Amino acid sequence: MHTISPSFIREILSAAATDGVLSLAGGLPREDLFPTTAFADAVATAVAREGHRILQYAETPGDLRLREWIARRMTSTHGMPTSAEQVMITTGSQQALDLVAKLFSDRPVAVENPGYLGAAMAFAANRVETVPVDRIGDALDRIDTAALVRAIDGGAAVFYGMSRFQNPTGASWSAEGRRQLVELLETRGVWFVEDDPYGELRFDADAEADADADAADADAADADAATSARIDRGLHTPVAADAPDRTIYCGSFSKSVAPSLRLGFVRAPVEIVRELGRLKQAADLHSSGILQAALVTMLTSGPFDLDQHLRRVRAAYRVQRDALHRAVATHLPDATVGVEPAGGMFLWIDLPESTSALFERAIARGVAFVPGVHFRADGGDTGMRLNFSCLDPAQIETAVARIAAAREDAAP
Ligand SMILES: Cc1ncc(COP(=O)(O)O)c(C=O)c1O
């Protein structure tokens, strides 16, 4: 994998935090959408109900009530029958990636390219050799299975990737992409580590609900309708739903509720959950008990309603995504937008020139983005990741106009 420069990450973060810089670089959820009041009430309720015990050490796999809640949601919303035994709470899904890296540290791990920086960091920190496997297709909607087969032949026992609303490209796998991977997992007996923190942020879902109903009613013999229904299933469900015995699914409350909870989870076959539990015990004994108790209280005791909350978040992000699309079309007409993200927080664009060379000039113009080279194993330098979850539409428009101005600064 491309070596990640911590100094570059520091540079982005400090540049993005500078007064007057509009940041399309980060990956933070929008703060004014956090359920702050509902969470404060849930903390008070949980403390009142549980008393001193809420501050005591707790069990490594996590609060049983929260694990049961997750198992129910996996079963109902994600199409993946799950028991609480198959769920372990982690300190953010980032910890799940770290534990997976530890569990499989004796073999190379195949990782999608481009891919999530934090996964690359987890593998590198655990000295795990990674083998890049490209996402391919115009919409990056599948992986290069021939490359994955080569990685498996070379000893990889695990493939890491994101099936929905990928960080950094926003891409999701098509029905065919999912089918190819599931077949490989089953025939070659490898594990898929499915990282799905954005799965609940399918902000086209509400608008498409009617279309879904129409597709379901369509003539079953109509191949197009059948295909789109399957692709749709792809966006509704993780790959883990199709290959539950070969997938280690990593979920998170960071994007659906709030990142400072540092609560995520793995859903996997029981024997893998046990192994990961052993590693977690060595790492931190357990994730915060009081935060787990408060979260499950908020999720189950009302008046907070997660689905209603998610509808608000999706509606806001959808407007911001559309604003980013419009701004790119207006100010960067020569940009290639390969993927129309149906969820998540990111849009990936390609420009004809080096985007890492553009970065400094963009900062001077008051805008930050992440040059694509930092996500790519092959050193390709023409892409950039643009985040749309943090800024409002007017700020997004200004930010993209500044990128265009920075490109002009370079013109001879
Ligand atoms: C793809 C991906 N995986 C995992 C994480 C880690 O999330 P957390 O540890 O907050 O659950 C992130 C955070 O941005 C992410 O983008």
The ligand as an ORCA input file, in Angstrom:
! r2SCAN-3c Opt
* xyz 0 1
  C     -14.094      3.588      5.938
  C     -13.952      3.867      7.383
  N     -13.803      2.850      8.222
  C     -13.676      3.045      9.548
  C     -13.672      4.317     10.074
  C     -13.483      4.471     11.558
  O     -14.666      4.874     12.125
  P     -14.958      4.825     13.678
  O     -13.742      4.274     14.370
  O     -15.256      6.217     14.080
  O     -16.140      3.907     13.822
  C     -13.826      5.424      9.227
  C     -13.814      6.783      9.773
  O     -13.943      7.767      9.113
  C     -13.977      5.182      7.848
  O     -14.123      6.191      6.967
*
